[in-house]
């Protein structure tokens, strides 16, 4: 089956396309000025056009999946609460507005909350730019866009919730004394899915999935590297033992002494 795919016209076209992109590097002249060979090779590997092209493709696809699905489900959850005037529907749907992070310990300082959420996302996107191994692209992007979705979600006020259920949700713009404590329509993240002892949203799911996949990939790569290193050590030891054996056999007959003795 795999051989048939490799022999297909589509696979051949894609392979040629990749090879043509790999030959193009708009930054090559600048990078070749770097004296250190390992650094030079690293930057050449991450700036070839095929790497940039597939990073952009992954970036766009994951962004569309995460942000579109996350905000569509968000709007559905808000509409359900507004129409029914109920925040609980069944054992899973528990609607709330989360105004903080760190298990709600930081919930009345919006500037700190935005900063603490934004810094790792910015660093994550920078690391994606310099990421060499393509197996990390998709899980890292799911993690980053999940976090970005929560930041955007927090910045959108949900005035319709305050108008529909003022006894549950409050507006800190109208009543500054109500800042913090959760269920504030200003700087609140929409959470609606009860999972174990937490209430999360789809963006949180994407973050958890991204982290789990990254951990699995790291563990698998560590095991493969450890196995390869172990196999290499066994080969080296075997070769060394064989060489020692040959040396011992030769040294047992120095200058043909035994042969002379027998004669």
N, C-alpha and C positions, 0 to 999 in steps of 0.2 A: 504493500500500500504506500509506504513512504517513498519507495523507489519510483512508483508511478507519479506521485506528486512532484518529485524532483525532475522527472522527465517531461512534465506537462509544459505546454507553451507559456501558461501564466506564470509558473515558477521561474522559467528561464527569463522571461521579460522582467520580472521583479528583481531577479539576481543581477541582470545587466544594468537595470536602473540603479540599484544599490552601488554597484561597482563604479558607475559613472559619477554618482554623487560623492563617493568616497575619494575620488581623485581631485575634487574641488575643495580648496581651503582658502577663504578670503583673507585669513590672518597669517598665512604661512610665512610671508616675508618678515613680518614683525616677530613671530615666534622663533624663527631660525636665528635671530640675533641673541637669543638666550644661550648662555654658555653652558649651563648645567644640562647634561643630556637627558637625565630622567625627567626633569621639569619640562624640558623642551618636548620630549616625546609625549608627556601627559597632555600638554596643551594642544599639541597636534592631533591627538586622539579625540579630544572633546570638541574641537572646532571644525572638524571635517563636515562637509555639507550634509552627508547622510545622517550623522548624529544630530545636527541641528534640526533637520527636517523632521525626523521621527520624534524628537522632543516636542516640537511644535504640534505635531499631530496628536500625540498623547495628551498634551496640555489642553488642547481645544476639546477633544472628546471627553476627557474626565471632567473638565469644567462644565460642559453642557449637561452631562449626566448628573453630577452632584448638585449643581446650583438649580437647574430646572426642576429636578425631582424634589429637592429639599424645599424649595419655595412653593411648589404646587401643593405638596402635602401640608405645608404650613398654612396656606390660605384655606385649604379644605378644613383643617382643624379649627381655625378661627371662625369660619362661616358656620360650622356645626354648633359651636358654643353660642354664637350670636343668635342663630335661628331657634335653638332649643332652650336657651337660657339655662343650660346645664353644663357643668364642667366635667362630669363623670358619665361615661357611657360604657357599661360593661366592666369586666375586670381589668382591661388593658388600657382603655382611653381615660387618662386622668390629666386634665388640662391645667397648666399653671404658667405663670410668667416668672422666669428666673432672672433676678436682677444682679446676681453676684457670680463669683467663681470661688474656687477653693472651698467647696461644700457650703457656700453661702457666707463664709467668714468675711469676705470683702464684697459688700453689697450696697454701700452707700457712697462710694467714691467712683463715679463713672470714669473719670480720667485715668485712675489707676487700673481699673478693670480693662479699659480699652488698650492701655499700654501693655499690660501683662499678657493680654491675648494677642496683640499685634506683633510683638517682638519675635516670638518663636515662629510665627507664620512668615515674617519677612526673612528670617534666617533660613527657614526651610526652603523658600523659593530660591534664595541665593545658592543653597547647597544643591538644589535641582539643576541649576545652570552649570555647576561644575561637576555634576555627577557623571561618572564614567560608565558604570555598569548599568545596562539597560533593564535588567531584571528588577531594579528598584524604582523605575519610573512610575508605573501605575499605582502601586500601593502608597508611595510617598505623595503623589498628587491627590489621591483620595483623602489622605490624612490632612493635607494642606488646604484643599478646597472645603473639606468639612469644617475645619477651623475658621476659614474665611467666611463660610456661610453663616456660622454663628455670630461673627463680628457684624456682618451686614444685617442679620436678623435683629441684633441688639440695637442697631441704629434706627430701625423703623418703628415709630410709635404706633400702638394699637388702640387708637381712640375709640374705635367701634366697640371694643370690649368694655371700656369705661362707660360708654353710653348705654350699652345693653345690660350690664351687670355692675352698677356703681357700688353695690353692697359688697362685692368681692374684689373688684379691681379698682385701683385708685390712680390718680393723675397728679404727679408731684409738681407739674407746672402750675396747676390750680392751687394745690395745697402743698407748699414746700415742706411742711412738717411731716408729710407722709413718705419722704424719701427713704428708701431701703426697706428691708423686711420682705421683699418679694411681692409679686402681683402688681407692680407699678408698670403702667403702660408706657412709661418713658424708660429707655435703656433696659428693656426686658427681652430675654430670649424666650421664644415660644417653645415649651416642652409639653408633650402630650402622650407619650408612651410609657406606661409603668413597667419597669423592668427590674425585678427583684425588689430592692429597697430604694431605687432611684426612679426619677421621671426624666426621660431623655427625649430627643428628637431624631430625625433622620440624619442630620448632620453629625450628631454624636455617634450614630451607628457607623457612618463612613469613617470617622476618625478611629474607632475601635477596630474595624475591619482592616484599615490601612496599617495600624500598629501591629496587629496580629500577623498579617501577611509578611510585613517587614521582619518581624522576629523569626518567623518560620524560615524565610529565605536566609537570614543570617545564620541560623542554626544549621541548616542544610549545607550552606557553603563552608561553615566551620568544620562540620563532620567530613565533608569531601576533602577539604584541605588537610585535615588531620590524618585521614586515611592515605592520601597521596604521600604525605610526609613520612608516614609510617612505612609505606611500601618502599619508598626511596631509601629509607634507612636500612630496611631489610636487604635491599639489593646491594647497597654499599657494603654492608656487613658480609654478605655472601661473597661478593667479589674480593673483599679483603681477606676472608678466610681461605678462599681458593688460592690467592697469591701467596699467602703465608705457607700453605701446604706445599706449593711448588718450590718455594725457597728452601723449606726444610728438606725436601727430597734431594735437592741439588747439594745442599750443605752437608748431607750425610756422606757424600762421596767427593770430598775436596780433592781437586787435582787428579781425579781418577785413582785415588789411593787404594780403594777397595779392589778395583780391577787389577792393579799391579800386584796386590797381595795374592789374588786368586791365581794369577799367572805364575 
